Amino acid sequence: MPPRVMVALLSASLTLSAVAPAFAHVKVYAEPGWTQAPACSYTQFIVVVPNERPDPTVRIALDVPPSVTVSATQPVPGWTAGFTIVKGRVRGITWSGGQIHPREFQTFAFLAGTPSTPQLLSWNAHQTYQNGEVVNWTGAPDSDTPHSQTTITKPLAGKDCHPGRVQ
């Protein structure tokens, strides 16, 4: 292939990649460790929901891993939090009633007890737009729609941790 053709193809490729939409991911962060939290602790989790689509986000549903014990959500003006409860435990949180406009983001916080043993938590999220489109953030970390993950580390020194008990 002649060098001029290669340069033209490379230039076109770079131009297309520069104008392709950037995909923001729904992320769940643990405070204070961001991507990790100690086992057997009471932690504030923050769900960060960006919108890079032309339609507003109108609903976000978060699947709660079975080893996490949710106790409360923080109110967000204009939004209502609802819970999916299975066998007495919160298995999902859904925020609705508000809007996240293009190029904006919203944070949603909740308090929860972490598992009693170190492990990797996967948070599946479902982002609904005003036009009815749903993006399921449920894929593997290297996918186009990855779920968020939190590493649960060993308990803090001196922590008395028993299975099923959160301190």
N, CA, C and O atoms as a DFTB+ gen file, in Angstrom:
668 C
 N C O
     1  1       0.852      -1.173       0.000
     2  2       0.000       0.000       0.000
     3  2       0.898       1.236       0.000
     4  3       1.841       1.319       0.787
     5  1       0.610       2.191      -0.876
     6  2       1.430       3.409      -0.945
     7  2       1.360       4.180       0.387
     8  3       0.324       4.166       1.052
     9  1       2.448       4.847       0.774
    10  2       2.474       5.588       2.037
    11  2       1.373       6.632       2.159
    12  3       0.823       6.824       3.244
    13  1       1.039       7.320       1.045
    14  2      -0.012       8.344       1.117
    15  2      -1.362       7.739       1.477
    16  3      -2.129       8.336       2.233
    17  1      -1.657       6.566       0.945
    18  2      -2.917       5.877       1.245
    19  2      -2.948       5.457       2.711
    20  3      -3.970       5.584       3.384
    21  1      -1.807       4.952       3.197
    22  2      -1.738       4.549       4.613
    23  2      -1.951       5.748       5.532
    24  3      -2.663       5.648       6.531
    25  1      -1.336       6.880       5.197
    26  2      -1.492       8.092       6.007
    27  2      -2.949       8.553       5.973
    28  3      -3.498       8.953       7.000
    29  1      -3.571       8.500       4.804
    30  2      -4.970       8.913       4.682
    31  2      -5.886       8.012       5.513
    32  3      -6.781       8.492       6.208
    33  1      -5.649       6.693       5.429
    34  2      -6.469       5.762       6.215
    35  2      -6.268       5.962       7.713
    36  3      -7.232       5.942       8.478
    37  1      -5.032       6.154       8.128
    38  2      -4.748       6.391       9.543
    39  2      -5.401       7.683      10.011
    40  3      -5.983       7.732      11.095
    41  1      -5.307       8.720       9.203
    42  2      -5.915      10.003       9.549
    43  2      -7.434       9.876       9.675
    44  3      -8.025      10.405      10.616
    45  1      -8.064       9.178       8.731
    46  2      -9.516       8.986       8.798
    47  2      -9.907       8.182      10.021
    48  3     -10.907       8.481      10.674
    49  1      -9.124       7.168      10.332
    50  2      -9.395       6.336      11.509
    51  2      -9.315       7.156      12.790
    52  3     -10.180       7.043      13.659
    53  1      -8.272       7.985      12.909
    54  2      -8.119       8.819      14.103
    55  2      -9.244       9.844      14.205
    56  3      -9.730      10.126      15.300
    57  1      -9.659      10.404      13.068
    58  2     -10.756      11.372      13.074
    59  2     -12.048      10.718      13.544
    60  3     -12.764      11.286      14.368
    61  1     -12.355       9.531      13.031
    62  2     -13.571       8.834      13.435
    63  2     -13.540       8.477      14.911
    64  3     -14.556       8.588      15.597
    65  1     -12.390       8.052      15.408
    66  2     -12.331       7.686      16.822
    67  2     -12.463       8.918      17.699
    68  3     -12.951       8.817      18.825
    69  1     -12.043      10.069      17.217
    70  2     -12.139      11.291      18.020
    71  2     -13.571      11.778      18.129
    72  3     -13.936      12.399      19.127
    73  1     -14.406      11.504      17.099
    74  2     -15.778      11.989      17.147
    75  2     -16.759      10.931      17.641
    76  3     -17.935      11.231      17.846
    77  1     -16.294       9.698      17.836
    78  2     -17.180       8.656      18.364
    79  2     -17.600       9.034      19.776
    80  3     -16.799       9.599      20.522
    81  1     -18.834       8.739      20.160
    82  2     -19.282       9.124      21.491
    83  2     -18.507       8.380      22.572
    84  3     -18.208       7.193      22.444
    85  1     -18.195       9.099      23.622
    86  2     -17.547       8.462      24.778
    87  2     -18.643       7.854      25.637
    88  3     -19.675       8.481      25.874
    89  1     -18.418       6.641      26.099
    90  2     -19.420       5.981      26.906
    91  2     -19.036       6.071      28.362
    92  3     -17.995       5.559      28.774
    93  1     -19.860       6.709      29.126
    94  2     -19.633       6.810      30.561
    95  2     -20.330       5.631      31.215
    96  3     -21.394       5.199      30.771
    97  1     -19.741       5.130      32.243
    98  2     -20.256       3.954      32.917
    99  2     -20.852       4.327      34.263
   100  3     -20.351       5.224      34.941
   101  1     -21.913       3.648      34.648
   102  2     -22.444       3.786      36.003
   103  2     -21.449       3.105      36.925
   104  3     -21.070       1.957      36.691
   105  1     -21.022       3.798      37.968
   106  2     -20.022       3.268      38.891
   107  2     -20.541       3.331      40.318
   108  3     -21.273       4.249      40.688
   109  1     -20.153       2.341      41.115
   110  2     -20.466       2.315      42.539
   111  2     -19.138       2.437      43.275
   112  3     -18.229       1.630      43.081
   113  1     -19.039       3.465      44.128
   114  2     -17.817       3.691      44.897
   115  2     -18.118       3.505      46.380
   116  3     -19.201       3.840      46.860
   117  1     -17.140       2.968      47.086
   118  2     -17.251       2.802      48.532
   119  2     -16.432       3.899      49.197
   120  3     -15.319       4.196      48.763
   121  1     -16.973       4.494      50.235
   122  2     -16.195       5.489      50.963
   123  2     -15.621       4.847      52.207
   124  3     -16.346       4.118      52.885
   125  1     -14.385       5.068      52.543
   126  2     -13.488       6.042      51.925
   127  2     -12.567       5.447      50.879
   128  3     -11.734       6.176      50.340
   129  1     -12.668       4.146      50.555
   130  2     -11.681       3.493      49.700
   131  2     -11.931       3.559      48.217
   132  3     -11.099       3.059      47.460
   133  1     -12.986       4.123      47.757
   134  2     -13.395       4.243      46.364
   135  2     -13.656       2.904      45.706
   136  3     -14.802       2.621      45.358
   137  1     -12.656       2.074      45.519
   138  2     -12.881       0.795      44.851
   139  2     -12.783      -0.370      45.818
   140  3     -12.885      -1.527      45.413
   141  1     -12.587      -0.072      47.092
   142  2     -12.531      -1.148      48.077
   143  2     -13.067      -0.683      49.419
   144  3     -13.085       0.510      49.723
   145  1     -13.505      -1.652      50.215
   146  2     -14.027      -1.388      51.554
   147  2     -13.684      -2.589      52.424
   148  3     -13.591      -3.708      51.919
   149  1     -13.494      -2.375      53.729
   150  2     -13.176      -3.511      54.599
   151  2     -14.403      -4.384      54.862
   152  3     -15.537      -3.906      54.883
   153  1     -14.144      -5.665      55.061
   154  2     -15.208      -6.597      55.451
   155  2     -15.741      -6.177      56.813
   156  3     -15.054      -5.516      57.591
   157  1     -16.970      -6.571      57.080
   158  2     -17.600      -6.339      58.385
   159  2     -17.619      -4.871      58.776
   160  3     -17.364      -4.527      59.930
   161  1     -17.919      -4.014      57.826
   162  2     -17.980      -2.586      58.137
   163  2     -19.311      -2.009      57.663
   164  3     -20.024      -2.610      56.858
   165  1     -19.614      -0.855      58.173
   166  2     -20.789      -0.115      57.761
   167  2     -20.266       0.984      56.848
   168  3     -19.505       1.842      57.295
   169  1     -20.657       0.976      55.585
   170  2     -20.033       1.811      54.563
   171  2     -21.076       2.624      53.812
   172  3     -22.193       2.166      53.575
   173  1     -20.686       3.846      53.441
   174  2     -21.502       4.633      52.524
   175  2     -21.031       4.317      51.110
   176  3     -19.846       4.439      50.799
   177  1     -21.954       3.917      50.270
   178  2     -21.663       3.666      48.862
   179  2     -22.256       4.805      48.046
   180  3     -23.339       5.302      48.356
   181  1     -21.550       5.213      47.013
   182  2     -21.994       6.290      46.128
   183  2     -22.146       5.723      44.724
   184  3     -21.208       5.143      44.177
   185  1     -23.333       5.891      44.142
   186  2     -23.590       5.476      42.761
   187  2     -23.480       6.734      41.898
   188  3     -24.227       7.693      42.093
   189  1     -22.556       6.725      40.955
   190  2     -22.351       7.867      40.065
   191  2     -22.962       7.511      38.708
   192  3     -22.577       6.528      38.074
   193  1     -23.929       8.339      38.278
   194  2     -24.657       8.066      37.038
   195  2     -24.470       9.242      36.075
   196  3     -25.125      10.274      36.217
   197  1     -23.578       9.085      35.099
   198  2     -23.420      10.126      34.081
   199  2     -24.390       9.896      32.927
   200  3     -24.882       8.786      32.727
   201  1     -24.656      10.955      32.175
   202  2     -25.487      10.824      30.981
   203  2     -24.768      11.471      29.810
   204  3     -24.568      12.685      29.781
   205  1     -24.383      10.645      28.847
   206  2     -23.744      11.154      27.642
   207  2     -24.594      10.868      26.410
   208  3     -24.095      10.864      25.284
   209  1     -25.881      10.629      26.637
   210  2     -26.816      10.401      25.527
   211  2     -27.642      11.669      25.320
   212  3     -27.651      12.537      26.193
   213  1     -28.337      11.799      24.185
   214  2     -29.137      13.004      23.942
   215  2     -30.422      13.078      24.776
   216  3     -30.965      14.165      24.971
   217  1     -30.910      11.942      25.266
   218  2     -32.131      11.941      26.075
   219  2     -31.780      11.878      27.556
   220  3     -30.779      11.266      27.928
   221  1     -32.592      12.506      28.407
   222  2     -32.315      12.464      29.844
   223  2     -32.453      11.052      30.426
   224  3     -33.277      10.259      29.971
   225  1     -31.648      10.761      31.420
   226  2     -31.813       9.551      32.226
   227  2     -32.953       9.827      33.191
   228  3     -32.974      10.870      33.845
   229  1     -33.915       8.888      33.288
   230  2     -35.079       9.097      34.156
   231  2     -35.214       8.029      35.242
   232  3     -36.075       8.129      36.116
   233  1     -34.362       7.012      35.179
   234  2     -34.451       5.930      36.159
   235  2     -33.112       5.208      36.211
   236  3     -32.464       4.995      35.187
   237  1     -32.713       4.838      37.418
   238  2     -31.533       3.999      37.588
   239  2     -31.881       2.913      38.587
   240  3     -32.357       3.199      39.686
   241  1     -31.644       1.676      38.207
   242  2     -31.913       0.538      39.090
   243  2     -30.590      -0.162      39.371
   244  3     -29.832      -0.468      38.451
   245  1     -30.321      -0.412      40.640
   246  2     -29.090      -1.060      41.066
   247  2     -29.419      -2.393      41.713
   248  3     -30.230      -2.453      42.638
   249  1     -28.790      -3.470      41.230
   250  2     -28.934      -4.783      41.851
   251  2     -27.931      -4.867      42.999
   252  3     -26.742      -4.617      42.802
   253  1     -28.396      -5.213      44.178
   254  2     -27.538      -5.292      45.362
   255  2     -27.024      -6.723      45.505
   256  3     -27.819      -7.663      45.528
   257  1     -25.703      -6.901      45.601
   258  2     -25.162      -8.253      45.783
   259  2     -25.732      -8.898      47.054
   260  3     -25.964      -8.204      48.044
   261  1     -25.960     -10.214      47.037
   262  2     -26.590     -10.900      48.174
   263  2     -25.851     -10.758      49.508
   264  3     -26.476     -10.850      50.565
   265  1     -24.548     -10.538      49.477
   266  2     -23.785     -10.453      50.726
   267  2     -23.739      -9.044      51.307
   268  3     -23.059      -8.815      52.307
   269  1     -24.447      -8.099      50.700
   270  2     -24.488      -6.711      51.171
   271  2     -25.814      -6.464      51.872
   272  3     -26.863      -6.895      51.394
   273  1     -25.771      -5.770      53.007
   274  2     -26.979      -5.478      53.779
   275  2     -27.267      -3.977      53.724
   276  3     -26.642      -3.196      54.441
   277  1     -28.207      -3.577      52.877
   278  2     -28.563      -2.163      52.720
   279  2     -29.492      -1.744      53.852
   280  3     -30.426      -2.461      54.210
   281  1     -29.211      -0.552      54.414
   282  2     -30.078      -0.069      55.489
   283  2     -30.827       1.213      55.133
   284  3     -31.950       1.410      55.596
   285  1     -30.227       2.099      54.313
   286  2     -30.894       3.380      54.032
   287  2     -30.303       4.031      52.794
   288  3     -29.166       3.758      52.409
   289  1     -31.106       4.907      52.174
   290  2     -30.616       5.732      51.068
   291  2     -30.625       7.191      51.517
   292  3     -31.365       7.578      52.421
   293  1     -29.792       7.981      50.867
   294  2     -29.771       9.421      51.130
   295  2     -30.757      10.082      50.171
   296  3     -30.730       9.794      48.974
   297  1     -31.628      10.964      50.670
   298  2     -32.579      11.634      49.775
   299  2     -31.855      12.483      48.718
   300  3     -30.834      13.111      49.000
   301  1     -32.404      12.485      47.504
   302  2     -31.915      13.321      46.415
   303  2     -33.116      14.126      45.930
   304  3     -34.110      13.542      45.499
   305  1     -33.043      15.465      45.993
   306  2     -34.181      16.273      45.558
   307  2     -34.660      15.899      44.156
   308  3     -33.865      15.811      43.220
   309  1     -35.959      15.682      44.026
   310  2     -36.569      15.341      42.750
   311  2     -36.593      13.858      42.436
   312  3     -37.222      13.440      41.464
   313  1     -35.916      13.056      43.246
   314  2     -35.834      11.619      43.007
   315  2     -36.461      10.871      44.171
   316  3     -36.431      11.333      45.311
   317  1     -37.029       9.710      43.871
   318  2     -37.584       8.816      44.889
   319  2     -36.832       7.497      44.819
   320  3     -36.604       6.960      43.736
   321  1     -36.447       6.977      45.982
   322  2     -35.777       5.677      46.039
   323  2     -36.794       4.616      46.430
   324  3     -37.566       4.795      47.371
   325  1     -36.784       3.518      45.703
   326  2     -37.637       2.376      46.020
   327  2     -36.768       1.147      46.202
   328  3     -35.673       1.059      45.646
   329  1     -37.261       0.202      46.983
   330  2     -36.489      -1.002      47.287
   331  2     -37.173      -2.250      46.750
   332  3     -38.398      -2.369      46.789
   333  1     -36.370      -3.174      46.251
   334  2     -36.839      -4.514      45.935
   335  2     -36.384      -5.386      47.094
   336  3     -35.187      -5.526      47.341
   337  1     -37.349      -5.974      47.807
   338  2     -37.030      -6.762      48.993
   339  2     -37.396      -8.219      48.731
   340  3     -38.513      -8.530      48.317
   341  1     -36.430      -9.107      48.980
   342  2     -36.625     -10.543      48.808
   343  2     -36.223     -11.221      50.112
   344  3     -35.094     -11.072      50.580
   345  1     -37.157     -11.964      50.690
   346  2     -36.917     -12.667      51.960
   347  2     -36.356     -11.736      53.038
   348  3     -35.442     -12.100      53.777
   349  1     -36.927     -10.520      53.112
   350  2     -36.558      -9.575      54.151
   351  2     -35.282      -8.792      53.904
   352  3     -34.881      -8.004      54.761
   353  1     -34.629      -8.979      52.763
   354  2     -33.382      -8.266      52.477
   355  2     -33.524      -7.430      51.205
   356  3     -34.196      -7.831      50.255
   357  1     -32.882      -6.268      51.204
   358  2     -32.904      -5.405      50.021
   359  2     -32.034      -6.035      48.944
   360  3     -30.840      -6.258      49.145
   361  1     -32.643      -6.317      47.806
   362  2     -31.926      -6.915      46.668
   363  2     -31.765      -5.923      45.530
   364  3     -31.038      -6.189      44.572
   365  1     -32.444      -4.769      45.626
   366  2     -32.318      -3.755      44.586
   367  2     -32.782      -2.404      45.080
   368  3     -33.639      -2.305      45.958
   369  1     -32.204      -1.367      44.506
   370  2     -32.624       0.011      44.779
   371  2     -32.901       0.659      43.430
   372  3     -32.099       0.543      42.503
   373  1     -34.035       1.338      43.323
   374  2     -34.387       2.042      42.096
   375  2     -34.652       3.501      42.417
   376  3     -35.470       3.818      43.281
   377  1     -33.957       4.388      41.717
   378  2     -34.190       5.826      41.849
   379  2     -34.930       6.283      40.597
   380  3     -34.530       5.959      39.479
   381  1     -36.014       7.041      40.791
   382  2     -36.810       7.529      39.659
   383  2     -37.463       8.847      40.032
   384  3     -37.427       9.273      41.187
   385  1     -38.062       9.490      39.030
   386  2     -38.795      10.733      39.267
   387  2     -38.037      11.978      38.870
   388  3     -38.645      13.034      38.695
   389  1     -36.740      11.889      38.723
   390  2     -35.930      13.039      38.327
   391  2     -35.415      12.874      36.910
   392  3     -35.832      11.973      36.182
   393  1     -34.507      13.753      36.532
   394  2     -33.879      13.671      35.214
   395  2     -32.403      14.031      35.327
   396  3     -32.019      14.944      36.056
   397  1     -31.591      13.290      34.586
   398  2     -30.183      13.626      34.423
   399  2     -30.028      13.975      32.949
   400  3     -30.124      13.105      32.084
   401  1     -29.792      15.229      32.674
   402  2     -29.734      15.703      31.290
   403  2     -28.381      15.364      30.654
   404  3     -27.425      15.033      31.355
   405  1     -28.311      15.450      29.318
   406  2     -27.045      15.169      28.636
   407  2     -25.899      16.003      29.212
   408  3     -26.055      17.187      29.510
   409  1     -24.757      15.357      29.357
   410  2     -23.531      15.962      29.890
   411  2     -23.648      16.364      31.352
   412  3     -22.889      17.204      31.835
   413  1     -24.592      15.768      32.046
   414  2     -24.720      15.945      33.491
   415  2     -24.543      14.588      34.155
   416  3     -24.570      13.549      33.495
   417  1     -24.360      14.613      35.472
   418  2     -24.333      13.368      36.233
   419  2     -25.037      13.611      37.551
   420  3     -25.219      14.751      37.977
   421  1     -25.427      12.535      38.183
   422  2     -26.077      12.591      39.491
   423  2     -25.433      11.529      40.364
   424  3     -24.987      10.493      39.870
   425  1     -25.387      11.787      41.654
   426  2     -24.897      10.782      42.595
   427  2     -26.039      10.383      43.519
   428  3     -26.867      11.207      43.908
   429  1     -26.060       9.111      43.856
   430  2     -27.043       8.542      44.759
   431  2     -26.265       7.786      45.830
   432  3     -25.399       6.974      45.504
   433  1     -26.559       8.038      47.090
   434  2     -25.816       7.398      48.174
   435  2     -26.719       6.465      48.976
   436  3     -27.922       6.686      49.109
   437  1     -26.089       5.412      49.507
   438  2     -26.802       4.519      50.414
   439  2     -25.824       3.955      51.430
   440  3     -24.621       3.880      51.181
   441  1     -26.359       3.561      52.580
   442  2     -25.570       2.944      53.641
   443  2     -25.802       1.446      53.616
   444  3     -26.922       0.976      53.419
   445  1     -24.702       0.691      53.823
   446  2     -24.837      -0.766      53.799
   447  2     -23.722      -1.417      54.602
   448  3     -22.628      -0.874      54.756
   449  1     -24.042      -2.597      55.104
   450  2     -23.041      -3.432      55.750
   451  2     -22.353      -4.273      54.698
   452  3     -22.994      -4.826      53.805
   453  1     -21.031      -4.364      54.814
   454  2     -20.259      -5.170      53.868
   455  2     -20.230      -6.625      54.326
   456  3     -20.526      -6.916      55.485
   457  1     -19.877      -7.538      53.426
   458  2     -19.801      -8.954      53.784
   459  2     -18.767      -9.203      54.882
   460  3     -17.910      -8.360      55.147
   461  1     -18.862     -10.369      55.513
   462  2     -17.955     -10.705      56.611
   463  2     -16.623     -11.262      56.132
   464  3     -15.702     -11.427      56.932
   465  1     -16.504     -11.555      54.840
   466  2     -15.257     -12.101      54.310
   467  2     -14.811     -11.307      53.079
   468  3     -15.647     -10.750      52.368
   469  1     -13.508     -11.252      52.824
   470  2     -13.019     -10.577      51.621
   471  2     -13.585     -11.236      50.360
   472  3     -13.688     -12.459      50.272
   473  1     -13.944     -10.404      49.401
   474  2     -14.502     -10.892      48.140
   475  2     -14.637      -9.747      47.157
   476  3     -14.445      -8.585      47.516
   477  1     -14.965     -10.072      45.925
   478  2     -15.204      -9.073      44.897
   479  2     -16.707      -8.953      44.683
   480  3     -17.374      -9.932      44.348
   481  1     -17.236      -7.748      44.878
   482  2     -18.666      -7.500      44.659
   483  2     -18.868      -6.955      43.250
   484  3     -18.103      -6.105      42.794
   485  1     -19.881      -7.435      42.572
   486  2     -20.263      -6.906      41.262
   487  2     -21.619      -6.236      41.394
   488  3     -22.576      -6.828      41.895
   489  1     -21.687      -4.998      40.939
   490  2     -22.906      -4.191      41.012
   491  2     -23.475      -4.056      39.603
   492  3     -22.880      -3.373      38.769
   493  1     -24.593      -4.679      39.321
   494  2     -25.265      -4.504      38.042
   495  2     -26.204      -3.313      38.146
   496  3     -26.919      -3.153      39.135
   497  1     -26.192      -2.481      37.112
   498  2     -27.051      -1.293      37.086
   499  2     -27.793      -1.237      35.755
   500  3     -27.313      -1.731      34.735
   501  1     -28.972      -0.624      35.791
   502  2     -29.833      -0.533      34.611
   503  2     -30.264       0.930      34.480
   504  3     -31.025       1.439      35.302
   505  1     -29.769       1.594      33.436
   506  2     -30.003       3.024      33.232
   507  2     -31.077       3.207      32.167
   508  3     -30.915       2.763      31.031
   509  1     -32.180       3.867      32.541
   510  2     -33.305       4.074      31.624
   511  2     -33.354       5.535      31.194
   512  3     -33.246       6.449      32.011
   513  1     -33.521       5.728      29.885
   514  2     -33.603       7.071      29.312
   515  2     -35.053       7.431      29.014
   516  3     -35.919       6.559      28.944
   517  1     -35.304       8.707      28.840
   518  2     -36.659       9.200      28.602
   519  2     -37.294       8.577      27.365
   520  3     -38.515       8.431      27.314
   521  1     -36.496       8.207      26.370
   522  2     -37.044       7.602      25.153
   523  2     -37.347       6.111      25.313
   524  3     -37.754       5.456      24.352
   525  1     -37.150       5.565      26.535
   526  2     -37.442       4.165      26.812
   527  2     -36.241       3.241      26.674
   528  3     -36.309       2.080      27.078
   529  1     -35.154       3.732      26.116
   530  2     -33.947       2.914      25.975
   531  2     -33.382       2.580      27.354
   532  3     -33.368       3.424      28.250
   533  1     -32.917       1.342      27.513
   534  2     -32.295       0.896      28.756
   535  2     -30.891       0.397      28.439
   536  3     -30.699      -0.419      27.537
   537  1     -29.915       0.893      29.186
   538  2     -28.555       0.377      29.081
   539  2     -28.300      -0.442      30.335
   540  3     -28.386       0.066      31.453
   541  1     -27.987      -1.711      30.136
   542  2     -27.710      -2.622      31.248
   543  2     -26.208      -2.684      31.476
   544  3     -25.470      -3.240      30.663
   545  1     -25.765      -2.115      32.577
   546  2     -24.356      -2.128      32.955
   547  2     -24.129      -3.421      33.733
   548  3     -24.011      -3.414      34.958
   549  1     -24.071      -4.524      32.999
   550  2     -24.018      -5.851      33.612
   551  2     -22.908      -6.727      33.038
   552  3     -22.803      -7.905      33.381
   553  1     -22.090      -6.160      32.172
   554  2     -21.075      -6.950      31.489
   555  2     -19.788      -7.113      32.276
   556  3     -19.607      -6.534      33.347
   557  1     -18.915      -7.906      31.723
   558  2     -17.595      -8.119      32.305
   559  2     -16.813      -6.804      32.280
   560  3     -17.135      -5.909      31.498
   561  1     -15.783      -6.680      33.134
   562  2     -15.030      -5.422      33.207
   563  2     -14.456      -4.930      31.879
   564  3     -14.280      -3.724      31.707
   565  1     -14.159      -5.825      30.939
   566  2     -13.586      -5.403      29.659
   567  2     -14.637      -5.239      28.553
   568  3     -14.284      -5.071      27.386
   569  1     -15.919      -5.286      28.914
   570  2     -16.988      -5.158      27.915
   571  2     -17.342      -3.692      27.685
   572  3     -16.821      -2.804      28.360
   573  1     -18.235      -3.448      26.725
   574  2     -18.707      -2.090      26.450
   575  2     -19.651      -1.578      27.532
   576  3     -19.798      -0.369      27.713
   577  1     -20.284      -2.494      28.246
   578  2     -21.227      -2.107      29.308
   579  2     -20.867      -2.844      30.611
   580  3     -21.629      -3.691      31.078
   581  1     -19.713      -2.520      31.187
   582  2     -19.254      -3.265      32.362
   583  2     -20.038      -2.932      33.625
   584  3     -20.498      -1.807      33.818
   585  1     -20.176      -3.944      34.480
   586  2     -20.722      -3.652      35.800
   587  2     -19.598      -3.076      36.656
   588  3     -18.418      -3.283      36.376
   589  1     -19.980      -2.359      37.689
   590  2     -19.009      -1.793      38.617
   591  2     -18.610      -2.879      39.612
   592  3     -19.388      -3.792      39.888
   593  1     -17.391      -2.775      40.149
   594  2     -16.932      -3.758      41.120
   595  2     -16.300      -3.080      42.327
   596  3     -15.678      -2.024      42.211
   597  1     -16.470      -3.705      43.484
   598  2     -15.859      -3.246      44.732
   599  2     -15.140      -4.426      45.355
   600  3     -15.704      -5.513      45.480
   601  1     -13.899      -4.211      45.744
   602  2     -13.135      -5.245      46.420
   603  2     -13.354      -5.118      47.921
   604  3     -13.096      -4.065      48.505
   605  1     -13.826      -6.181      48.537
   606  2     -13.983      -6.217      49.989
   607  2     -12.699      -6.825      50.551
   608  3     -12.348      -7.965      50.244
   609  1     -12.015      -6.052      51.371
   610  2     -10.735      -6.469      51.936
   611  2     -10.962      -7.089      53.311
   612  3     -12.096      -7.166      53.784
   613  1      -9.890      -7.525      53.942
   614  2     -10.020      -8.112      55.278
   615  2     -10.558      -7.060      56.248
   616  3     -10.416      -5.863      55.996
   617  1     -11.174      -7.489      57.354
   618  2     -11.713      -6.532      58.328
   619  2     -10.603      -5.672      58.923
   620  3      -9.437      -6.067      58.939
   621  1     -10.974      -4.511      59.404
   622  2     -10.016      -3.640      60.072
   623  2      -9.491      -4.327      61.325
   624  3     -10.187      -5.143      61.928
   625  1      -8.278      -4.002      61.711
   626  2      -7.651      -4.607      62.889
   627  2      -8.537      -4.426      64.112
   628  3      -9.063      -3.340      64.358
   629  1      -8.694      -5.500      64.876
   630  2      -9.482      -5.443      66.100
   631  2     -10.978      -5.543      65.898
   632  3     -11.736      -5.464      66.864
   633  1     -11.418      -5.715      64.668
   634  2     -12.853      -5.805      64.370
   635  2     -13.350      -7.210      64.692
   636  3     -12.805      -8.189      64.182
   637  1     -14.376      -7.322      65.527
   638  2     -14.992      -8.611      65.839
   639  2     -16.055      -8.864      64.780
   640  3     -17.115      -8.238      64.780
   641  1     -15.757      -9.777      63.891
   642  2     -16.636      -9.997      62.748
   643  2     -17.186     -11.410      62.768
   644  3     -16.434     -12.383      62.821
   645  1     -18.487     -11.511      62.727
   646  2     -19.162     -12.804      62.692
   647  2     -20.050     -12.831      61.460
   648  3     -20.639     -11.809      61.109
   649  1     -20.161     -13.983      60.791
   650  2     -21.028     -14.059      59.607
   651  2     -22.438     -13.551      59.919
   652  3     -23.035     -13.915      60.933
   653  1     -22.945     -12.718      59.041
   654  2     -24.299     -12.203      59.193
   655  2     -24.404     -11.044      60.164
   656  3     -25.498     -10.516      60.367
   657  1     -23.308     -10.636      60.764
   658  2     -23.349      -9.537      61.738
   659  2     -22.541      -8.361      61.202
   660  3     -21.379      -8.522      60.829
   661  1     -23.144      -7.196      61.164
   662  2     -22.464      -5.988      60.720
   663  2     -22.296      -5.076      61.905
   664  3     -23.235      -4.862      62.672
   665  1     -21.087      -4.529      62.063
   666  2     -20.832      -3.610      63.177
   667  2     -20.672      -2.205      62.671
   668  3     -20.451      -1.286      63.460
